[in-house]
Amino acid sequence: MLIVTTENVAGRQIKKVLGQVFGVTVRSRGIGGNFLASLRTILGGEIVEYTAMLEEARRHALDRMARNASLMGANAVIMMRFDSSEMGQMMSEIVAYGTAVVLDEASSSGDPVFFK
């Protein structure tokens, strides 16, 4: 599944626009992670426990979006974006969203071909 943040894909034509597609996940750190993060806020610096959690959450949201696009019959997602928000004080919601499309096949001019 080709996923891009741009409106177009160089060398490819959009054959069909299938509509919006998204993937969402909600995450919470465990009490141990929250305790360690609280200590880090006192000392300063990166809170690696939250960074790791958010990186994993973005990957899961992206995977879910790609799976949903595939179910719609898409071979690409254009204009992909992430959004995040807090739910309460202990949870983070991460959403990956974009437009599911069907692109034409790559030309023989050396453009890359992406496989599922």
ChimeraX attribute file (.defattr): number of C-alpha atoms within 10 A of each C-alpha:
attribute: neighborCount
match mode: 1-to-1
recipient: residues
	/A:1	15
	/A:2	16
	/A:3	18
	/A:4	16
	/A:5	14
	/A:6	12
	/A:7	12
	/A:8	14
	/A:9	15
	/A:10	9
	/A:11	13
	/A:12	13
	/A:13	14
	/A:14	14
	/A:15	11
	/A:16	12
	/A:17	15
	/A:18	15
	/A:19	13
	/A:20	17
	/A:21	23
	/A:22	23
	/A:23	22
	/A:24	20
	/A:25	18
	/A:26	17
	/A:27	16
	/A:28	17
	/A:29	15
	/A:30	9
	/A:31	10
	/A:32	10
	/A:33	16
	/A:34	15
	/A:35	11
	/A:36	14
	/A:37	18
	/A:38	13
	/A:39	12
	/A:40	15
	/A:41	11
	/A:42	8
	/A:43	9
	/A:44	9
	/A:45	8
	/A:46	11
	/A:47	15
	/A:48	13
	/A:49	15
	/A:50	16
	/A:51	11
	/A:52	11
	/A:53	15
	/A:54	19
	/A:55	11
	/A:56	14
	/A:57	21
	/A:58	22
	/A:59	15
	/A:60	19
	/A:61	22
	/A:62	24
	/A:63	17
	/A:64	20
	/A:65	25
	/A:66	27
	/A:67	17
	/A:68	17
	/A:69	26
	/A:70	19
	/A:71	10
	/A:72	15
	/A:73	13
	/A:74	23
	/A:75	21
	/A:76	22
	/A:77	31
	/A:78	22
	/A:79	15
	/A:80	20
	/A:81	15
	/A:82	16
	/A:83	11
	/A:84	15
	/A:85	11
	/A:86	13
	/A:87	12
	/A:88	7
	/A:89	7
	/A:90	12
	/A:91	13
	/A:92	18
	/A:93	18
	/A:94	24
	/A:95	21
	/A:96	24
	/A:97	23
	/A:98	24
	/A:99	22
	/A:100	28
	/A:101	25
	/A:102	19
	/A:103	19
	/A:104	13
	/A:105	16
	/A:106	15
	/A:107	11
	/A:108	8
	/A:109	7
	/A:110	8
	/A:111	12
	/A:112	11
	/A:113	10
	/A:114	11
	/A:115	7
	/A:116	7
